[in-house]
Amino acid sequence: VQLQASGGGLVQAGGSLRLSCSASGITVSNNNMAWYRQAPGKQRELVAIFTSGGNTNYADSVKGRFTVSRDDAKNTVYLQMNSLKPEDTAVYYCNTVARVTFRVYWGQGTQVTVSS
């Protein structure tokens, strides 16, 4: 299983970015796919999740600004981030847990930096 995250970068406050998580070795539509982030000196936190059943859930800090989506044909999960704030600065990781083995898989992370 490999998760390839991309799309990070430097953006001004109020701007937007779209992160992508391309998966191989799993079918994203059969798995809960999540985005986490880790800011310097802080613990990794859950940002958003797209369940295998098509439901979504978000951290309170990003509700109304971030949207998680899935493209089954591309086996890819996205995180659309709007109205970005400096406090959104972090390394963003995509994540899934294998349904049978419960092994946890992480993408390599993509840096998002929001300047004020």
Buried (B, 14 or more C-beta within 10 A) or exposed (E): EEBBBBBBEEBEEEBEBBBBBBBEEBEBBEBBBBBBBBBEEEEBEEBBBBBBEEEEBBBEEBEEBBBBEBEEEEBBBBBBBBEBBEEBBBBBBBBBEEEEEEEEBBBEBBEBBBEE
